Amino acid sequence: MLTELALTHPCDTIIHLVAGAWTTPRGRVITHCPGCGEWLGSAFLMLGSVDYVKGNGPFSGFITFSSADGSTIGVSMQGETVASADGANASFNATLGLIGGTGRYTTAEGTGTFVGSRNATLGTTVAPTFDLHVERRDLSRR
């Protein structure tokens, strides 16, 4: 079960998501990035599935990103984890596909990547980075 997620903010500041709240590395709950002051909005929810053998293998899932104004983006994820021979480290790579949105993202479409690493044994904190390119969909093309 994922209980904590360490994230690299676009300004290169490490922040954490713990029980649905953003925190500093020391556990203080925050609403703005301590590096650049950007409003972090709501957290995100990730539902995933893994099929690992000795820490290696495919993973997939869905992520819902929520902004401060309540708008959401739904994303699908398909990727692969490669662990070191001793299982002490792993790297993650996945493709992201935007599958829908609400509010200001109602007409959004996009793709992206999810990359990350784990520098400890399986089940410990992962340091991921999400890079999602979002564009407005032209509804007149339908």
Steps between C-alpha positions, in 0.01 A plus 500: 500500500628845407511713813744773396618635168798732454456732201733738322317828439580677167729738694704193617372518859423161656153486655307203634145376473399327823142390563372743236686805635814673373784507754860612529771232539467554877125432494358854527171533305524767229272655233773683302829369363774610742741550208299733275178578690269349236158393629497119504124461481351170592702183493462222249366149525685211339350155460751251368570138432842332483610160373851481646742210515793585731407868475491506118204513267210691356268736681188688399242723654296815507581837653262785580667840539288763677570873480422760764183610315358144501579425134632149441699309239474123464808322366579138411849362563688203349861431596787278601714474815861384484663409832865443581612139548493536879159675493638802687427748218252529216407734217152558362390617155145533373298675235201710601187562298240758598160331497276786616455803716256724684473875551768688310630165366169388344638537147855392582703236325860404551778253558799478726750297694545370852855428609635425841735309718511313826831497685406240760325163511159430347219664696687818594447856377519566127628829355286553186472786251190551286536691173156545344448718192137618495327679212145614442307276263321669210141377545408618149702204359243251627 
